Amino acid sequence: MNRYSRGLALLWSPFFLLAHGIVRAVDAWGGAIPPDGCSPPYLWLCAFGSSLHAFAGPLGLAALYQRLRAYAGNRLCYSISIILVAWNILFMFQWATNIIPKTTPISWSTLIYNQIFVAPKRIGSTVIDLLPDNAVFIGRLKNRIMKTSFLKKMLENG
């Protein structure tokens, strides 16, 4: 995958072009805003576009849920929604913790393997390490989690 994908450029392009039109109009009326793509109108409108798209994501998920309910039951729709949200969170976690290389390409098979095996293991070990030992309830919970054979094997192997 390319670190500098075309996705953000496509999402920001309407806002960037609007900012460019505003800057050109202000310059035509005697303003002094540089049309360099980094001046405040460009940054403000691209930030607004990011906020708009961040707001549209949950709306799209809600629309997908409503559409799926016409064909399937609530349990399946909830499951699909949770899987989509978890998939995106794990993908962002891979990016933030450098599981995904940021400068070299990565194959889809590696990405999916990381998504299913590597990222949950790294999250699990992080959560276990953050649990305090001195709290009685949390300590018991931590011991119970560590006794779980599947999780214990996952944490010991990686």
C-alpha positions in Angstrom: 0.0 0.0 0.0 1.1 3.5 -0.7 1.7 5.8 2.2 0.4 8.7 0.3 -2.8 7.3 -1.2 -5.2 9.0 -3.5 -8.1 8.6 -1.1 -7.5 11.8 0.9 -6.8 13.8 -2.2 -10.1 12.7 -3.7 -12.0 13.5 -0.4 -10.4 16.9 0.0 -10.5 18.0 -3.7 -13.9 19.7 -3.6 -12.9 21.7 -0.5 -9.4 22.5 -1.9 -10.9 23.7 -5.2 -13.5 25.8 -3.3 -10.6 27.4 -1.2 -8.6 28.0 -4.4 -11.6 29.8 -5.9 -12.0 31.9 -2.8 -8.3 32.8 -2.8 -8.4 33.7 -6.5 -11.5 35.9 -5.9 -9.9 37.6 -2.9 -6.7 38.2 -4.9 -8.7 39.6 -7.8 -10.3 42.2 -5.4 -6.9 43.2 -4.1 -6.3 40.7 -1.3 -2.9 39.3 -0.5 -3.6 35.6 0.2 -1.0 33.4 -1.5 -2.5 30.7 -3.7 0.1 28.1 -2.6 -2.2 25.4 -1.1 -0.9 26.0 2.4 -2.5 29.3 3.3 -5.3 29.4 5.9 -8.3 29.2 3.5 -6.9 25.9 2.2 -6.2 24.5 5.6 -9.6 25.6 7.1 -11.6 24.2 4.2 -9.7 20.9 4.1 -10.1 20.6 7.9 -13.8 21.3 7.5 -13.9 18.6 4.8 -12.2 16.1 7.2 -14.8 16.9 9.9 -17.6 16.5 7.4 -16.3 13.1 6.3 -15.7 12.0 9.9 -19.4 12.8 10.6 -20.5 11.1 7.4 -18.8 7.8 8.3 -21.2 6.9 11.2 -24.1 8.1 9.1 -23.1 5.7 6.4 -22.8 2.8 8.9 -26.2 3.6 10.2 -27.6 3.7 6.7 -26.0 0.3 6.0 -27.5 -1.1 9.2 -31.0 0.1 8.2 -30.6 -1.3 4.7 -29.4 -4.7 6.0 -32.3 -4.9 8.4 -34.6 -5.1 5.4 -32.9 -8.4 4.5 -31.7 -9.9 7.7 -32.4 -9.9 11.5 -31.1 -7.5 14.1 -28.5 -9.9 15.4 -26.8 -10.2 12.0 -27.0 -6.5 11.4 -25.4 -5.7 14.7 -22.7 -8.3 14.1 -21.8 -6.9 10.7 -21.7 -3.3 12.1 -19.4 -4.4 15.0 -17.1 -6.3 12.6 -16.8 -3.2 10.3 -16.0 -0.9 13.3 -13.5 -3.4 14.8 -11.9 -3.9 11.4 -11.3 -0.2 11.0 -10.0 0.2 14.5 -7.6 -2.6 14.0 -6.4 -1.1 10.8 -5.8 2.2 12.5 -4.0 0.4 15.3 -1.7 -1.3 12.8 -0.9 2.0 11.2 -0.2 3.7 14.6 2.0 1.0 16.0 4.0 0.5 12.8 2.8 -3.0 12.1 2.2 -1.8 8.6 5.3 -0.4 6.9 4.8 3.2 6.1 7.2 3.5 3.2 7.1 0.2 1.4 4.3 -1.6 -0.3 2.3 -4.3 1.6 0.3 -7.1 0.1 -3.4 -7.7 0.9 -2.5 -11.2 2.3 -0.1 -9.6 4.8 -2.6 -6.9 5.7 -5.3 -9.4 6.4 -2.9 -11.7 8.3 -1.9 -8.7 10.5 -5.5 -7.8 10.9 -6.6 -11.2 12.2 -3.5 -12.4 14.1 -0.9 -9.7 14.8 -2.9 -6.7 15.8 -5.3 -8.5 18.3 -2.2 -10.2 19.9 -0.5 -6.8 20.3 -3.6 -5.2 21.7 -4.1 -8.1 24.1 -0.6 -7.9 25.4 -0.9 -4.2 25.8 -4.2 -4.5 27.8 -2.8 -7.2 30.0 0.3 -5.1 30.8 -1.8 -2.1 31.7 -3.9 -3.9 34.2 -2.7 -3.1 37.8 -1.7 -5.9 40.1 -2.6 -4.2 43.3 -6.3 -3.9 42.8 -8.0 -7.1 44.1 -10.7 -7.4 41.5 -8.5 -6.3 38.6 -5.7 -8.7 39.8 -8.2 -11.6 39.9 -9.5 -10.7 36.5 -5.9 -10.5 35.2 -5.1 -13.9 36.6 -8.3 -15.4 35.2 -7.4 -13.9 31.7 -3.9 -15.2 31.9 -5.2 -18.7 32.8 -7.3 -18.8 29.6 -5.3 -21.1 27.4 -6.0 -19.5 24.1 -5.0 -16.0 25.2 -2.0 -17.3 27.2 -0.7 -19.1 24.0 -1.3 -16.0 21.9 0.7 -13.8 24.4 3.5 -16.3 24.9 4.0 -16.8 21.1 4.3 -13.2 20.3 
